Amino acid sequence: MEAGLPDTGGVLDPGGAMERLAAWKGRIDKLAADTKAMSDRLQELRLTLADDNGLVEVTIDSSGALVDLQLGHRIQRVAPDVVARTIMNTIAEARQRLAARSQEIIADTVGTDSPAALAIAERVGRQLRDAGPAPGGPDDQRAGW
């Protein structure tokens, strides 16, 4: 053994280097598979939510976009502005729940240990929780039409 260098498993040991390389490749392959599973599950995610009074039911997709809106018969007995507010509030609540579900998917698939996983979770959560009003809301430019 040379001074300061172990005789096995060192940087110059081809067998040890191959083992480390194989382990590294295994971790990268697992991360790629986990990231694909996360992406697939997030893309398929939809959430349907009805308000407590049975006026509206909304369905949003993985980006928080409204993809379906069902109005109950009770809306005929409620002022239009109440219906509009109920729709907007139900969409906002659905986005909050979708953000929470997205965080669960991220934790289940890629975990929460890596900086990349934390960044993905933060971005997805912020995108859904801070989403603007639904199309046709008071901030929509077409609202005055």
Rosetta blueprint (number, residue, H / E / L):
1 M L
2 E L
3 A L
4 G L
5 L L
6 P L
7 D L
8 T L
9 G L
10 G L
11 V L
12 L L
13 D L
14 P H
15 G H
16 G H
17 A H
18 M H
19 E H
20 R H
21 L H
22 A H
23 A H
24 W H
25 K H
26 G H
27 R H
28 I H
29 D H
30 K H
31 L H
32 A H
33 A H
34 D H
35 T H
36 K H
37 A H
38 M H
39 S H
40 D H
41 R H
42 L H
43 Q H
44 E H
45 L L
46 R L
47 L E
48 T E
49 L E
50 A E
51 D L
52 D L
53 N L
54 G L
55 L L
56 V E
57 E E
58 V E
59 T E
60 I E
61 D L
62 S L
63 S L
64 G L
65 A L
66 L E
67 V E
68 D E
69 L E
70 Q E
71 L E
72 G L
73 H H
74 R H
75 I H
76 Q H
77 R H
78 V L
79 A L
80 P H
81 D H
82 V H
83 V H
84 A H
85 R H
86 T H
87 I H
88 M H
89 N H
90 T H
91 I H
92 A H
93 E H
94 A H
95 R H
96 Q H
97 R H
98 L H
99 A H
100 A H
101 R H
102 S H
103 Q H
104 E H
105 I H
106 I H
107 A H
108 D H
109 T H
110 V L
111 G L
112 T L
113 D L
114 S L
115 P H
116 A H
117 A H
118 L H
119 A H
120 I H
121 A H
122 E H
123 R H
124 V H
125 G H
126 R H
127 Q H
128 L H
129 R H
130 D L
131 A L
132 G L
133 P L
134 A L
135 P L
136 G L
137 G L
138 P L
139 D L
140 D L
141 Q H
142 R H
143 A H
144 G H
145 W L
